[in-house]
Amino acid sequence: MKIKYIILAILFIICIGYFALKTYPPAPTQPVDQVQTIPEEQVAQNTVPPTFKWIGEPAAALNLDGLPKTNVFVEVTYSDGTVAKKLIDTPDGSCNDLKKADSDSVASTTIFQCYAAGFGYHYKIVRAERSYLVLRKGFEESGPEYTPPEMKYEPVSEFPLSN
């Protein structure tokens, strides 16, 4: 009888692990400090860069604190017409497109912001040596007596240069 419960517990743990792997994709292993981004001016003139599109969809996740969650996707369209859509993150709160970009962002991309209850994330897309990286940086609300620390961008996903 005890073996039956042990087998059920093992199967339950395997199912939770599989669900976590599918829900939260692993981040690229290369730290952002070691990533060499390539400025747009140095990209070969004869290559047609892909186009990127941010998509924020309400997540149907159980959230015990009551805050809504948003699934953040990036949709990339390559020059040959193929389209790839990838789940990047599922942060708390709602998201919006800031319509601006950092100097190292891929041309025609923007900063995507997700925010809830005093904390949020900024996402951007940069070109690295062998891929396009989606980077994430946390930010906090400041107050009269609190100045939050400046956080660094970290890679959370990547796309190949071409399909």
N, C-alpha and C positions, 0 to 999 in steps of 0.2 A: 504494500500500500504506500509506503514512504517513497519508493522508487517512482511511482506514478506522479507524485507531487514534485519530485526533483526534476523529472523530465518536463513536466508542465512549466516549472519555473525557468528552466533552461530555454525552452521554446519561447516563453514570454520575453526573456532578455534578448534573444536573437531578434525577435520581431521589433522590439524597441530600438535596438541598434540599427536595423535595416531602415526603419522609419526615420531615425535621426540622420542617417547618411543621405537619404533621399531628400529630406527637408532642408538640411543645412549642408550645402556642398563645401568640401574642403577648400581652404584658401591656398593660393600659390605659395610655395615654400620659400621663395626668395624674398628676404626683407627689403622694404622699399629703399632703405639706405644703400643697398647694394645694386639696385636696379638702375641701369643707365638709360635714361629717357633720351629720345632723339627729337631735337627741335624740328618743327615742320619745314623749316627752310632747307634742312639737310636731306629730307626725303626725296628720293629720285623723282625727277620731273615727269617721267613717262609712266609712273604708276598711278593708278586711280585708287585713292583710299576708300575704304568702305564708309558707309554712313551709319551712325549710331542713333538710337532712339531710346529714351528712358520711358519706362512704363511702370506706373504704380497702381496696383490692384488691391482692394481690401482683402485681407487674409481671413480665412475662415478657421482661425486657430483659437483654441481655448486659452484665454488669457486671464489668469486668476486675479490680476489687479484691476480688471475692468477696462483697461485702455485698449483701443482698437490697434490692430497691427496692419502693416501694409507689406505686400509682396513686391519687392523691387526687382524688375526685370530690365535687361538691356537687350534690345533687338538690333542686330547688325545686318546690313545688306551689303553684300560684296559686289564687286564690279561685274561678276558673271551672272548676277541676278539671284544667287542663292541667299536665303535668309536664315539666320540662326537666332534663337531667342533663349536666353539663359536666366534662371533665377539667381539673383545676386545676394539678396539678404531679405530678412523679414523683421524689420525694426518696429518698435512701438510707435504709435501715432500715425499721422498722415504725412503725405509727401507732396512736394511741388518742385517744379522746374524753375531755377533762379534766373535763367536766360542770360547768364554771364559765364565766363570761364577763366581759369587761371592761365598764366602765360605758358605753362607746359602742357596744357590740355590739347587734345587732338582738335584740329580746326573744325569748326561748325558744331562742336559739342558744348554742353553747358554743365553747370554744377547742379546736381539733384540733391534736394534737402529733405530729410525726414525729421520730425520733431514731435515730442510729447513731454509734458510735465517737467520742463526745465532742462531737458537733455535731448540731443539729436545727433544726426550724422550728416556730413557732406560727402557726396560721391563725385568722382570725376574720372575721366578716361584719358590715359596717356599712352604714348607709343614707346615701347621698350625695344630692345635690340631684336628680339625674336617673336614678339607678340604685342598685342594691345592689352594693357592692364586696367582693371577697374579698381580704383583706390577709394578707401573710406577713412574719414577722419571724424572723431567725435567732437562735440562742442557743448558747452554748458551756458546756462543763463548767468549773467553777472548781476551784481547788486551793489548798493552803495558801500557795503563793507566786504564785498567778496569779488575778487578778480580771478576768474577761472584760469587754469594753466592752458597754454597753447599745446594742442595735441598734434601729433604727426599723422600723415596719411600712411595707411597700411594697405597692401594688396589684398583684395578679397576674391577676385576672379580674373580670368584672362581669356582672350580670344586670339585665334591664330591670325597672322598678317593677311593671309588669303585662304580661300576655301578650295 
